[in-house]
């Protein structure tokens, strides 16, 4: 099970015009936003990536705004896998967390390649299925299947957040309920 002391959120490439082409984009955007805000609620470290931001554009506002409010800045990358980016690897290692929670796009390219490389590096990876997307449902589903076969855990936004919460009491629990409404 996920634990707040060992987990980190990685946000992959939810940017520009490409984000607008995602299958079921409104639902995906909402779940990704809940995950970003949920990570903040649990004080999880977050690493934020952008693929070729000068070409693909900036992260969409509903994701970028809560991240910048936390004082975060995106890590620009050219490789599809974040693991191939030295800045990402250095920041990940500094966090000293072995449980990685992944959201972002596209499921079958950057998310998939990052997940496979993280597993190869010995990380435990949880892919939040309703907070990842691709332009087609088929590409997303095939990516989820391949990631799961490679050893990734597949979860959902609510499942991840309630797994981190563990108990149905306290101020954080109340804030969590308000977040998922």
C-alpha positions in Angstrom: 0.0 0.0 0.0 1.0 3.6 -0.6 2.4 5.5 2.3 2.8 9.3 2.7 6.3 8.9 4.0 7.6 6.9 1.0 5.6 8.3 -1.9 6.2 11.0 -4.5 4.0 12.4 -7.3 5.4 12.7 -10.8 3.4 14.9 -13.2 4.2 14.2 -16.9 3.7 16.6 -19.7 0.1 17.9 -19.3 0.8 20.7 -21.7 -0.5 23.0 -24.4 -2.4 22.0 -27.4 -1.5 18.3 -27.0 -3.4 18.2 -23.7 -6.5 19.5 -25.5 -6.4 16.5 -27.8 -6.7 13.9 -25.0 -9.5 11.4 -25.0 -12.1 12.4 -22.3 -9.9 15.4 -21.6 -12.3 17.1 -19.1 -12.5 14.1 -16.8 -8.7 13.5 -17.2 -8.0 17.2 -16.4 -10.2 17.1 -13.3 -8.6 13.9 -11.9 -5.1 15.2 -12.6 -5.9 18.4 -10.8 -7.3 16.4 -7.8 -4.1 14.3 -7.7 -1.9 17.5 -7.7 -4.0 19.1 -4.9 -4.2 15.8 -3.1 -0.4 15.4 -3.1 -0.2 18.9 -1.6 -2.7 17.9 1.1 -0.5 15.0 2.1 2.7 17.0 1.8 4.0 14.6 -0.9 7.0 15.8 -2.8 6.1 16.4 -6.5 8.2 16.5 -9.6 6.7 18.2 -12.6 7.8 17.6 -16.2 7.3 19.3 -19.5 8.2 17.8 -22.9 9.8 20.3 -25.2 7.9 23.3 -23.6 9.1 25.7 -26.3 7.3 23.6 -28.9 4.4 22.0 -27.0 3.6 24.9 -24.8 3.2 25.2 -21.0 1.4 23.0 -18.6 -2.4 23.7 -18.6 -3.4 26.3 -16.0 -5.5 24.0 -13.7 -2.4 21.9 -13.2 0.3 24.5 -13.4 -1.4 26.9 -10.9 -1.4 24.6 -7.9 2.1 23.5 -8.7 3.5 27.0 -8.9 1.7 27.9 -5.7 3.7 25.2 -4.1 6.9 26.9 -5.4 7.5 24.2 -8.0 8.9 24.8 -11.5 8.8 22.3 -14.4 11.7 20.2 -15.5 12.0 20.5 -19.3 12.9 17.3 -21.1 13.5 16.1 -24.6 13.5 12.3 -24.0 10.1 10.5 -23.8 11.2 8.9 -20.6 11.8 11.2 -17.7 14.4 8.8 -16.4 16.7 9.8 -19.3 16.7 13.4 -18.0 19.6 14.1 -15.6 17.7 16.9 -13.7 14.8 14.7 -13.1 16.9 11.8 -11.9 18.9 14.1 -9.5 15.8 15.6 -8.0 14.2 12.2 -7.7 17.2 10.8 -5.9 17.3 13.8 -3.5 13.7 13.0 -2.4 14.7 9.6 -1.3 11.3 8.0 -2.0 10.9 4.7 -3.7 7.2 4.7 -4.3 6.3 6.8 -7.4 2.8 7.9 -8.3 2.4 8.8 -11.9 -0.1 11.1 -13.7 0.1 12.7 -17.2 0.2 12.2 -20.9 0.5 10.5 -23.2 -0.1 7.2 -21.6 1.5 5.1 -24.4 4.6 7.3 -24.9 6.0 9.5 -22.1 4.1 7.9 -19.3 4.8 4.3 -20.5 8.5 4.8 -21.1 9.0 6.6 -17.8 7.2 3.9 -15.9 9.2 1.1 -17.5 12.5 2.9 -16.8 11.5 3.6 -13.2 10.6 -0.1 -12.6 14.0 -1.0 -14.1 15.7 1.3 -11.6 14.0 -0.5 -8.7 11.1 1.9 -8.0 7.6 0.9 -7.0 5.3 2.6 -9.5 1.6 3.3 -9.2 -0.1 4.6 -12.4 -3.3 6.6 -11.7 -5.4 5.3 -14.5 -8.0 8.1 -14.5 -5.3 10.8 -14.3 -3.4 9.6 -17.4 -4.6 9.9 -21.0 -3.8 9.5 -24.7 -5.4 10.8 -27.8 -7.2 7.4 -28.2 -8.6 5.1 -25.6 -7.0 2.1 -27.3 -3.5 3.6 -26.9 -4.2 4.3 -23.2 -5.5 0.8 -22.5 -2.7 -0.9 -24.2 -0.2 1.2 -22.3 -2.0 0.4 -19.0 -1.9 -3.3 -19.8 1.8 -3.2 -20.7 2.8 -1.2 -17.6 0.8 -3.6 -15.4 2.5 -6.6 -16.9 5.9 -4.9 -16.3 5.1 -4.6 -12.6 3.3 -1.2 -12.2 0.4 -1.0 -9.9 -2.8 0.5 -11.5 -5.0 2.6 -9.4 -7.4 5.5 -9.5 -7.4 9.0 -8.0 -9.7 8.2 -5.2 -8.1 4.9 -4.4 -4.7 6.5 -4.2 -5.8 9.4 -2.0 -7.8 7.2 0.4 -4.9 4.7 0.5 -2.7 7.6 1.6 -5.3 8.8 4.1 -5.9 5.4 5.7 -8.4 6.7 8.4 -11.8 8.3 8.2 -11.2 11.2 10.6 -9.3 14.4 11.2 -9.0 17.7 9.3 -7.1 16.2 6.4 -9.9 13.6 5.9 -12.4 16.5 5.8 -10.2 18.4 3.3 -9.9 15.2 1.2 -13.7 14.8 1.1 -14.1 18.4 -0.1 -11.4 17.9 -2.7 -13.0 14.9 -4.4 -16.6 16.3 -4.4 
